[in-house]
Amino acid sequence: MTTTSEPSARATEVDRLLAQARTGLRRLRPAEAWSAVGRGAKLVDTRPEHQRRAAGEIPGAVVIERNHLEWRLDPTCESRIPEASSRNTQWIVICAEGYSSSLAAAALRELGLHNATDVIGGFDAWTEAGLPTVHPARPTPPRGPGE
């Protein structure tokens, strides 16, 4: 489902930036994202540790905090993770509410990862949809280069 909204005349610059970022995305509802993962897409959780600790995590999600995302997923970068071996990988970014994930997915598309997208409503919508979550005793550490 593509969701684009025209920013109102009273929109802030960040609202305009977000609307522009979403223009090229085929954003996924949580259940669509879960199905895509079942078909081989990679879900990447960009939420900081304190949010994952408080709300839980998605089993199997690749944890990469937002400030390292482009370096970990760019197939041409020495700091990439092993799963980032192809520009054809479908990366589905999830954040807390579905805002920063749209900006992140747009940045990945600018790197040439044209299958990148995000989850509408983020982790909040994921849990509301009743999709799987876990609450590990210790939050999953973010992935580093080569991990």
One Martini backbone bead per residue (centre of mass of N, CA, C, O) as a GRO file, in nm:
protein
  147
    1MET     BB    1   0.094   0.037   0.026
    2THR     BB    2   0.048   0.363  -0.060
    3THR     BB    3   0.155   0.649   0.135
    4THR     BB    4   0.035   0.969   0.073
    5SER     BB    5   0.075   1.312   0.176
    6GLU     BB    6  -0.028   1.619   0.168
    7PRO     BB    7   0.089   1.893   0.271
    8SER     BB    8   0.003   2.145   0.433
    9ALA     BB    9   0.028   2.482   0.466
   10ARG     BB   10   0.119   2.413   0.785
   11ALA     BB   11   0.361   2.264   0.730
   12THR     BB   12   0.645   2.141   0.798
   13GLU     BB   13   0.948   2.054   0.686
   14VAL     BB   14   0.934   1.762   0.793
   15ASP     BB   15   0.668   1.697   0.655
   16ARG     BB   16   0.779   1.731   0.369
   17LEU     BB   17   1.005   1.524   0.388
   18LEU     BB   18   0.822   1.282   0.451
   19ALA     BB   19   0.646   1.295   0.198
   20GLN     BB   20   0.881   1.261   0.001
   21ALA     BB   21   0.986   0.988   0.104
   22ARG     BB   22   0.702   0.834   0.053
   23THR     BB   23   0.664   0.849  -0.256
   24GLY     BB   24   0.867   0.583  -0.320
   25LEU     BB   25   0.693   0.405  -0.130
   26ARG     BB   26   0.589   0.069  -0.034
   27ARG     BB   27   0.415   0.045   0.219
   28LEU     BB   28   0.368  -0.160   0.514
   29ARG     BB   29   0.192  -0.352   0.679
   30PRO     BB   30   0.255  -0.560   0.925
   31ALA     BB   31   0.147  -0.823   0.786
   32GLU     BB   32   0.306  -0.777   0.522
   33ALA     BB   33   0.585  -0.785   0.650
   34TRP     BB   34   0.568  -1.070   0.768
   35SER     BB   35   0.527  -1.208   0.494
   36ALA     BB   36   0.789  -1.108   0.362
   37VAL     BB   37   0.976  -1.251   0.557
   38GLY     BB   38   0.874  -1.539   0.471
   39ARG     BB   39   1.005  -1.460   0.166
   40GLY     BB   40   1.305  -1.302   0.260
   41ALA     BB   41   1.289  -1.062   0.401
   42LYS     BB   42   1.433  -0.783   0.586
   43LEU     BB   43   1.416  -0.695   0.919
   44VAL     BB   44   1.477  -0.360   1.054
   45ASP     BB   45   1.569  -0.237   1.371
   46THR     BB   46   1.605   0.119   1.478
   47ARG     BB   47   1.571   0.113   1.765
   48PRO     BB   48   1.653   0.191   2.058
   49GLU     BB   49   1.720   0.024   2.339
   50HIS     BB   50   1.504   0.152   2.529
   51GLN     BB   51   1.264   0.064   2.346
   52ARG     BB   52   1.319  -0.243   2.341
   53ARG     BB   53   1.311  -0.288   2.644
   54ALA     BB   54   1.015  -0.178   2.692
   55ALA     BB   55   0.852  -0.326   2.426
   56GLY     BB   56   1.041  -0.498   2.255
   57GLU     BB   57   1.074  -0.756   2.004
   58ILE     BB   58   1.154  -0.902   1.692
   59PRO     BB   59   1.179  -1.192   1.569
   60GLY     BB   60   1.469  -1.180   1.356
   61ALA     BB   61   1.556  -0.907   1.372
   62VAL     BB   62   1.756  -0.656   1.265
   63VAL     BB   63   1.985  -0.473   1.459
   64ILE     BB   64   1.992  -0.116   1.372
   65GLU     BB   65   2.082   0.171   1.433
   66ARG     BB   66   2.031   0.456   1.262
   67ASN     BB   67   2.340   0.568   1.262
   68HIS     BB   68   2.427   0.277   1.083
   69LEU     BB   69   2.257   0.180   0.842
   70GLU     BB   70   2.407   0.245   0.573
   71TRP     BB   71   2.674   0.090   0.646
   72ARG     BB   72   2.534  -0.202   0.692
   73LEU     BB   73   2.363  -0.209   0.391
   74ASP     BB   74   2.597  -0.150   0.208
   75PRO     BB   75   2.749  -0.356  -0.026
   76THR     BB   76   3.018  -0.149  -0.059
   77CYS     BB   77   3.076  -0.168   0.246
   78GLU     BB   78   3.295  -0.256   0.503
   79SER     BB   79   3.047  -0.214   0.736
   80ARG     BB   80   2.888  -0.447   0.670
   81ILE     BB   81   2.667  -0.696   0.664
   82PRO     BB   82   2.623  -1.005   0.531
   83GLU     BB   83   2.323  -0.950   0.418
   84ALA     BB   84   2.468  -0.704   0.246
   85SER     BB   85   2.513  -0.839  -0.077
   86SER     BB   86   2.255  -0.687  -0.208
   87ARG     BB   87   2.042  -0.469  -0.386
   88ASN     BB   88   1.784  -0.686  -0.382
   89THR     BB   89   1.718  -0.658  -0.108
   90GLN     BB   90   1.456  -0.664   0.128
   91TRP     BB   91   1.411  -0.383   0.321
   92ILE     BB   92   1.252  -0.351   0.646
   93VAL     BB   93   1.165  -0.077   0.826
   94ILE     BB   94   1.161  -0.025   1.189
   95CYS     BB   95   0.997   0.160   1.428
   96ALA     BB   96   0.783   0.288   1.647
   97GLU     BB   97   0.570   0.477   1.428
   98GLY     BB   98   0.670   0.541   1.109
   99TYR     BB   99   0.886   0.779   1.048
  100SER     BB  100   1.197   0.722   1.048
  101SER     BB  101   1.164   0.481   0.852
  102SER     BB  102   1.103   0.645   0.599
  103LEU     BB  103   1.370   0.799   0.590
  104ALA     BB  104   1.550   0.546   0.584
  105ALA     BB  105   1.437   0.413   0.326
  106ALA     BB  106   1.507   0.649   0.141
  107ALA     BB  107   1.812   0.633   0.187
  108LEU     BB  108   1.847   0.346   0.077
  109ARG     BB  109   1.748   0.414  -0.209
  110GLU     BB  110   1.984   0.615  -0.264
  111LEU     BB  111   2.193   0.360  -0.250
  112GLY     BB  112   2.021   0.130  -0.434
  113LEU     BB  113   1.781   0.011  -0.242
  114HIS     BB  114   1.484  -0.037  -0.409
  115ASN     BB  115   1.337  -0.242  -0.178
  116ALA     BB  116   1.296  -0.035   0.025
  117THR     BB  117   1.111  -0.004   0.337
  118ASP     BB  118   0.816   0.022   0.553
  119VAL     BB  119   0.621   0.049   0.852
  120ILE     BB  120   0.313   0.109   0.930
  121GLY     BB  121   0.331   0.234   1.261
  122GLY     BB  122   0.524   0.034   1.346
  123PHE     BB  123   0.557  -0.124   1.645
  124ASP     BB  124   0.283  -0.040   1.745
  125ALA     BB  125   0.125  -0.181   1.511
  126TRP     BB  126   0.241  -0.460   1.547
  127THR     BB  127   0.120  -0.512   1.831
  128GLU     BB  128  -0.179  -0.447   1.755
  129ALA     BB  129  -0.172  -0.702   1.543
  130GLY     BB  130  -0.035  -0.953   1.704
  131LEU     BB  131   0.253  -0.984   1.658
  132PRO     BB  132   0.554  -1.094   1.712
  133THR     BB  133   0.713  -1.096   2.039
  134VAL     BB  134   0.986  -1.007   2.258
  135HIS     BB  135   1.148  -1.029   2.606
  136PRO     BB  136   1.442  -0.999   2.672
  137ALA     BB  137   1.660  -0.964   2.926
  138ARG     BB  138   1.837  -0.866   2.683
  139PRO     BB  139   1.901  -0.670   2.449
  140THR     BB  140   1.974  -0.663   2.136
  141PRO     BB  141   2.244  -0.608   1.975
  142PRO     BB  142   2.384  -0.433   1.756
  143ARG     BB  143   2.511  -0.449   1.453
  144GLY     BB  144   2.814  -0.508   1.308
  145PRO     BB  145   3.073  -0.545   1.134
  146GLY     BB  146   3.034  -0.873   1.003
  147GLU     BB  147   2.777  -0.983   1.193
   0.00000   0.00000   0.00000
